[in-house]
Amino acid sequence: MKKLILTLLVLTATACSATQAEKEYRNPYFFYAACKYASKSGDVLSAYQLCKKTIEIEPEAYSIYEETILLALHAKKKDEAVNLLEKFIKKFPDRAETYSFATKIYKNLGRLEEAEKVAVKGLKKFPDDEGILSQLVDVYLKQNNAEKAKETLFKIAKISPDKPRIYYTLARIFLFQNNKEEAIKQLKKALSIEPLYQPAYVLLGELYLQNREFDKAEKVYLEVLEKDPEDLEALNRLFQVYVQSDQYKKAEEIINKIVDIDPSNKDALLKKFLLYLRENKGKEIIEDLEELRKEDPENPTILSILGMAYESAEKYDKAEEIYLKVLSIEPDNTEILERLAEVYTRTKKYEKALDILNKLYSLNPKDYRVLLIMADIENKKGNVKGALKYIEEAKNINDSDPTIYFFEGIYYEKLDIWDKAEEAFKKAIELRPNFPDALNYYGYSLIIRDKDIDRAMDLVRKALEIVPDSAAYLDSLGWGYFKKGDYLRAKKYIKEAYQLAPNDPVVTAHLAEIEEALGNLKKALELYKKALKIIEETGDEGEPGLKKKILEKINKLSK
């Protein structure tokens, strides 16, 4: 494009008489028109050169001077931009805009001292110019000079007391200084001027929420909605207030209003979906979404949420049907591809799940998370060696994600290659010292192998410090005490785990074994039978060989 423009200039000049060409060459409008054309065409460097020529011919062209400086910056000619800016300040010293413009340019270049100097110089001539003062506030904020920023803002407030942005900015500064009370006062002032000023009402509501002053937060958003009942930002914020304060009926009313205003709003539909699930209204959300689907049957957003609703209701055939419909509209919708893969995994259609995941991986070959999901599927299929191949591939993409090593440890442990499993667990914990699952899994693996049980229990305790109410971690700690022969303490922890996860076969079997060790044989037999029933109903042993061990225990105790 640059060559085209310069050629155009040459052709234009040669097509005229020598005298005419000379006139054109000295015509600033000719060069400025060419500058605008180049800028519009995306040729910033040529635009800069042409505008620069314009101000050489017409040095009093104030706005073109500004434009040329900006073009120099866009063309990455910073030094030239600064040189032009210095000339600009000298040429137009009697205009307030000169100083506000120059302050802004220096500020954007990160030259804060020069920005402050030029602003102060301008204020000596124009002490009440709001443009210079506003730019100076930004400079002080970038310098983390809160006091000077405040002082300047209060000066602006005296000049223009009816601008809510001034008080909003003051509020942000007071918050930075941990003066929440004064910040709230300034936000209220901003809203007294302009009740619908969004930055102020959002921040004020958030401050009340942080203090758990739900009534005050509610009042802020209701006052906005009195003036504009369809203000979506205020409605969404009010919804959040009601959810956080456990006022689910009110939250439901608000989210329904949001969906009525904007039926295709994915965020609103998701909120409604999650709220209804929390209220055990899965059936209602499906009915509502089906009604929306009738009105707009090809809407991928509505279909996506409906599919998730069916999935959460464990109606996997319906979820699959709807996800496939979405993919017929949006074949590369990665979110839906992931959901469909999950549906196939849950319904044990592992090959279909792998086909979908392969497509996801082809869309983004750097997304190693997909490889971890594929590894998990191979593991579920019983192909643990195949799972480890995906783990190696994931490590080739990112060798610093602790999750990869955690799963590697699990798979090596399943193959009973303990040295490699231990190495992987240690690496996961090295990369993320507070990785609770890795701490627990490594600790439990040591406990069941009777290896360094005290250290193993310390690992589990650390996991419990991070997640105190984990049934799995409590079970691991209890099993450590069992291995040490401390049956009463073992029962204490495993009973806690059992209360949290009464349908976990491992926890149930562990509690049975403790009861057996304590001589409570009738209770032990009852628990073993329950654990067996769980395994038979779910098809999940929890740990390899658990079913066989339970059957042996039942036979022994039934005699």
Buried (B, 14 or more C-beta within 10 A) or exposed (E): EBEEBBEEBEEBBEEBEEEEBEEBBEBBEBBBEBBBBBBEBEBBBBBBBBBBBBBEBBEEBBEBBBBBBBBBBBBEBEEBBBEBBEBBBEBBEEBBBBBBBBBBBBBEBEBBEBBBBBBBBBBEBBEEBBBBBBBBBBBBBBBEBBEBBBEBBEBBBEEEEEBBBBBBBBBBBBBEEEBBEBBBBBBBBBBEBBBBBBBBBBBBBBBBBEEEBBEBBBBBBEBBBEEEEEBBBBBBBBBBBBBEBEBBEBBBEBBBBBBEBBBEBBEBBBBBBBBBBEBEBBEBBBEBBEEBBEEEEEBBBBBBBBBBBBBBBEBBEBBBEBBEBBBEEBEEBBEBBBBBBBBBBEBEBBEBBBEBBEBBBEBEEEBBBBBBBBBBBBBEBEBBEBBBBBBEBBBEBBEEBBBBBBBBBBBBBBEEBBEBBBBBBBBBBEBBEEBBBBBBBBBBBBBBBEEEBEEBBBBBBBBBEBBEEBBBBBBBBBBBBBBBEEBEBBBBBBBBBBEBBEEBBBBBBBBBBBBBBBEBEEBBBBBBBBBBEBBEEEEEBBEEEBBEBBEEBBEEBEE
